[in-house]
Structures are given as structure tokens and as C-alpha cells.
Amino acid sequence: MAQLEPFAPHNTEEYILAQKQLGATPFVLGLYQGETMVAGCAAFLTSGWLGKRANIPSFPALPETEQFFAGLSEFCRHHRVWDLVLGSFGS
């Protein structure tokens, strides 16, 4: 994933582990063509007073958006995400 988005520091193993130590639950969201990931990003799930927040600090460049957004919507529904934050840092 870090190789797909070389300017996105939020997609590195070090950043993901740091967020986990701070209490977030990290996920890797990806778009695949067959067995190959063609786009991906790290997402961090946190629980708050009103519900769960999913934070994607560095949204990936997508060759095809419909399938990724359908998966992201399902992810949010499954994890009962109340607040979705999409950032473009490094994108």
C-alpha cells in the first residue's frame, strides 16, 4: 500500500502502529484487480461519545471510484461509523 501512494505518510507501517498505540483500530482499505491491490489507504476507527469515527487521512488516487465507495459505505455500515473523515494529505 505504501508503494502505491509514496507521498502518503499515513500509509506506512510506522504510522499505523503509532495510531494503534494511541487507541485507534487500524484498517487497510483497498481496491483490487484480481489479486493485485491497485489503490489503498489506511483507515483508523475510534469510538467517541456519540459513536464511531473512521478517519482516512490520505485518500488514495482511484482508477475506478464506484467499487471503492461501495466498499467504504459497507465498511461504515458494518462498523456503525457515525462520522467519516476523508483527508487529502499526501494524496
C-alpha positions as CSV (number, residue, x, y, z in Angstrom):
1,M,0.0,0.0,0.0
2,A,2.8,2.4,0.9
3,Q,4.4,1.7,-2.5
4,L,1.2,2.6,-4.3
5,E,1.0,6.1,-2.7
6,P,4.6,7.0,-2.0
7,F,3.8,10.6,-0.9
8,A,1.2,9.5,1.7
9,P,3.0,9.2,5.1
10,H,-0.2,7.9,6.7
11,N,0.0,4.6,4.8
12,T,3.3,3.5,6.4
13,E,3.6,0.7,8.9
14,E,5.1,3.0,11.4
15,Y,2.2,5.5,11.3
16,I,-0.3,2.7,11.5
17,L,1.4,1.2,14.6
18,A,1.6,4.7,16.2
19,Q,-2.2,5.2,15.7
20,K,-2.8,1.8,17.2
21,Q,-0.8,2.7,20.3
22,L,-2.9,5.8,20.6
23,G,-6.1,3.7,20.8
24,A,-7.3,3.7,17.2
25,T,-8.2,0.5,15.4
26,P,-6.4,0.5,12.0
27,F,-7.7,-1.0,8.8
28,V,-6.4,-1.2,5.3
29,L,-9.0,-0.4,2.7
30,G,-8.0,-1.5,-0.8
31,L,-9.2,-1.7,-4.4
32,Y,-8.2,-4.9,-6.1
33,Q,-8.0,-6.1,-9.7
34,G,-7.8,-9.8,-9.3
35,E,-5.1,-10.5,-6.6
36,T,-3.4,-7.1,-7.1
37,M,-4.1,-4.1,-5.0
38,V,-4.3,-1.1,-7.3
39,A,-5.3,1.5,-4.7
40,G,-5.3,1.5,-1.0
41,C,-5.3,3.6,2.2
42,A,-5.1,3.3,5.9
43,A,-8.3,4.0,7.9
44,F,-8.4,4.5,11.6
45,L,-11.5,3.7,13.7
46,T,-12.1,5.4,17.0
47,S,-15.0,5.4,19.4
48,G,-16.3,8.6,20.9
49,W,-19.2,9.9,22.9
50,L,-21.7,9.8,20.1
51,G,-20.4,6.9,18.1
52,K,-17.5,5.7,16.0
53,R,-15.4,7.8,13.7
54,A,-13.5,6.5,10.7
55,N,-10.6,8.7,9.7
56,I,-8.8,8.3,6.3
57,P,-6.1,11.0,6.5
58,S,-4.7,10.3,3.0
59,F,-7.4,9.2,0.5
60,P,-6.0,7.2,-2.4
61,A,-6.0,8.0,-6.1
62,L,-8.6,5.7,-7.5
63,P,-8.6,4.3,-11.1
64,E,-12.3,3.4,-10.5
65,T,-14.4,5.0,-7.8
66,E,-17.8,3.2,-7.7
67,Q,-16.5,-0.1,-6.4
68,F,-14.2,1.6,-3.7
69,F,-17.0,3.8,-2.4
70,A,-19.5,0.9,-2.3
71,G,-16.9,-1.0,-0.2
72,L,-16.3,2.1,2.0
73,S,-20.0,2.5,2.5
74,E,-20.3,-1.1,3.6
75,F,-17.4,-0.8,5.9
76,C,-19.0,2.2,7.6
77,R,-22.4,0.4,7.9
78,H,-20.7,-2.7,9.3
79,H,-18.7,-0.8,11.9
80,R,-21.5,1.6,12.7
81,V,-19.5,4.7,11.8
82,W,-21.2,7.9,12.7
83,D,-18.5,10.3,11.4
84,L,-16.4,9.7,8.3
85,V,-13.4,12.0,7.8
86,L,-11.7,11.9,4.4
87,G,-8.4,13.8,4.1
88,S,-6.2,14.5,1.1
89,F,-2.8,14.9,2.9
90,G,-0.2,13.4,0.6
91,S,-2.9,12.3,-2.0
